[in-house]
Amino acid sequence: IEGGNGAISGCANLFPELMAGIYDSWKAGEMEKARQLQKKIAPFRVILKMGNPNSIVKRGMKLMGQPVGPVREPANFEESEIDKALITVLAEYS
C-alpha cells in the first residue's frame, strides 16, 4: 500500500458542491448526511460505467456549457446513448 492523503474526483468537475458536501459531512462525523449525498451522485456514477470515465466527465461538462475542448484520441467518442443518459441525469441536478 502506497498511502495517500486525498483523491481527485472526476465527479467534482461537474458537481463540486455535492462532492465537497460528501467530504465535509464525513469530516464532521455526519455519516448519514454523507450517505445521502453519496446516493444523490449515484445516477451519474452509473453513466461512468458506460464508457471511458474521463471522456464522460468531459462530455458532461460540455453539455453543461463549459468550454473544456474536445476529448483526445483514443478516448474520443460520439455516443448518443451516453449523451442521452447524461442529459437526463444532469437535468436532475439543475
Backbone torsions as a table, in degrees:
resi	resn	phi	psi	omega
1	ILE	NA	128.2	-179.1
2	GLU	-83.8	-28.8	-178.3
3	GLY	84.6	172.3	179.5
4	GLY	175.2	163.3	-178.5
5	ASN	-118.4	8.2	-177.6
6	GLY	-174.7	-169.3	-179.4
7	ALA	-150.5	158.4	172.8
8	ILE	-109.7	117.0	-176.5
9	SER	-100.4	114.8	174.9
10	GLY	-61.5	-35.0	178.8
11	CYS	-59.5	-30.6	-177.7
12	ALA	-66.6	-19.4	175.3
13	ASN	-64.7	-33.6	-179.7
14	LEU	-97.4	-32.2	-173.1
15	PHE	-132.0	62.7	-175.0
16	PRO	-61.6	-41.4	-178.1
17	GLU	-66.6	-41.1	180.0
18	LEU	-64.0	-46.9	-178.7
19	MET	-67.2	-39.3	176.0
20	ALA	-64.6	-36.2	178.4
21	GLY	-62.8	-37.4	176.9
22	ILE	-61.4	-48.8	-179.6
23	TYR	-64.1	-47.3	-178.5
24	ASP	-60.7	-40.9	178.6
25	SER	-64.8	-44.4	178.3
26	TRP	-60.6	-47.3	-177.4
27	LYS	-62.6	-33.7	179.5
28	ALA	-82.0	-0.7	-179.7
29	GLY	79.1	13.6	179.8
30	GLU	-91.8	72.1	-171.5
31	MET	-65.8	-36.9	179.7
32	GLU	-65.4	-41.1	177.0
33	LYS	-63.4	-42.6	178.0
34	ALA	-61.1	-41.0	178.5
35	ARG	-63.4	-42.0	179.5
36	GLN	-63.2	-40.5	177.6
37	LEU	-67.2	-37.1	175.7
38	GLN	-60.4	-42.3	178.9
39	LYS	-64.1	-34.5	-178.7
40	LYS	-65.7	-32.5	-178.7
41	ILE	-86.7	-10.0	-175.5
42	ALA	-55.6	-42.4	-179.4
43	PRO	-59.9	-36.0	177.2
44	PHE	-69.4	-40.2	-179.7
45	ARG	-63.2	-28.7	175.9
46	VAL	-63.3	-40.5	179.7
47	ILE	-64.1	-33.1	179.5
48	LEU	-59.0	-23.5	179.5
49	LYS	-79.5	-7.2	-176.7
50	MET	-82.9	-8.8	-177.9
51	GLY	-177.9	-157.5	178.9
52	ASN	-68.1	116.3	-176.0
53	PRO	-56.6	-40.1	180.0
54	ASN	-63.4	-39.7	178.6
55	SER	-68.1	-38.0	-179.9
56	ILE	-66.4	-41.6	176.6
57	VAL	-60.1	-45.3	-178.7
58	LYS	-65.1	-39.4	176.9
59	ARG	-65.6	-39.7	176.9
60	GLY	-61.4	-41.5	178.3
61	MET	-63.6	-41.0	178.2
62	LYS	-62.1	-42.7	178.7
63	LEU	-65.3	-24.9	177.7
64	MET	-85.4	0.7	177.4
65	GLY	90.4	13.3	177.9
66	GLN	-90.4	123.0	-177.6
67	PRO	-79.2	77.3	-176.1
68	VAL	-93.4	-3.1	179.5
69	GLY	83.7	173.6	-176.5
70	PRO	-75.9	156.2	173.3
71	VAL	-76.3	138.3	-178.6
72	ARG	-82.3	153.2	174.8
73	GLU	-65.2	148.5	4.7
74	PRO	-91.1	7.3	-175.5
75	ALA	-86.5	-1.1	-180.0
76	ASN	-69.3	139.1	178.5
77	PHE	-156.0	155.7	170.9
78	GLU	-120.9	103.0	-175.4
79	GLU	-130.4	102.2	-176.2
80	SER	-63.2	-31.6	179.1
81	GLU	-63.5	-42.3	178.6
82	ILE	-68.3	-43.0	179.0
83	ASP	-60.7	-42.3	178.5
84	LYS	-61.4	-44.4	179.5
85	ALA	-63.6	-41.8	178.9
86	LEU	-63.0	-45.0	-179.9
87	ILE	-59.8	-42.5	179.5
88	THR	-63.6	-48.1	-177.8
89	VAL	-69.2	-41.6	-179.8
90	LEU	-61.7	-33.2	178.5
91	ALA	-64.3	-28.6	178.5
92	GLU	-67.5	-25.2	-175.4
93	TYR	-96.7	-8.8	-176.0
94	SER	-88.0	NA	NA
